[in-house]
Amino acid sequence: MSMYERCCSTAYYAMFHAAKAMLLAIGEDSRTHRGTIYLI
């Protein structure tokens, strides 16, 4: 995996976990990436 691919992957997961934390803060939860995107 190149440094560029690694950077993109890490950035994606950082945003995903930030979104999950935001949802949990307002009492929502999802079990999947698709569910998180839907709730956002």
C-alpha positions as CSV (number, residue, x, y, z in Angstrom):
1,M,0.0,0.0,0.0
2,S,1.4,3.4,-1.0
3,M,1.7,6.3,1.4
4,Y,-1.1,8.0,-0.5
5,E,-3.5,5.1,-0.2
6,R,-2.6,4.8,3.5
7,C,-3.3,8.5,4.1
8,C,-6.7,8.3,2.3
9,S,-7.7,5.2,4.3
10,T,-6.6,6.7,7.6
11,A,-8.4,10.0,6.8
12,Y,-11.6,8.1,5.9
13,Y,-11.6,6.1,9.2
14,A,-10.9,9.3,11.2
15,M,-14.0,10.9,9.7
16,F,-16.0,7.8,10.1
17,H,-15.2,7.6,13.8
18,A,-15.8,11.3,14.3
19,A,-19.3,10.9,12.7
20,K,-20.0,7.9,15.0
21,A,-19.0,9.9,18.0
22,M,-21.2,12.8,16.9
23,L,-24.2,10.4,16.5
24,L,-23.6,8.7,19.9
25,A,-23.5,12.2,21.5
26,I,-27.1,12.8,20.3
27,G,-28.3,9.3,21.3
28,E,-28.1,7.7,17.9
29,D,-26.1,4.6,16.9
30,S,-25.5,2.5,13.8
31,R,-23.8,-0.8,13.3
32,T,-22.6,-0.2,9.8
33,H,-20.8,2.4,7.6
34,R,-24.0,2.6,5.5
35,G,-26.1,3.2,8.6
36,T,-23.8,5.9,9.8
37,I,-24.0,7.7,6.4
38,Y,-27.8,7.4,6.4
39,L,-28.1,8.9,9.9
40,I,-25.8,11.8,9.0
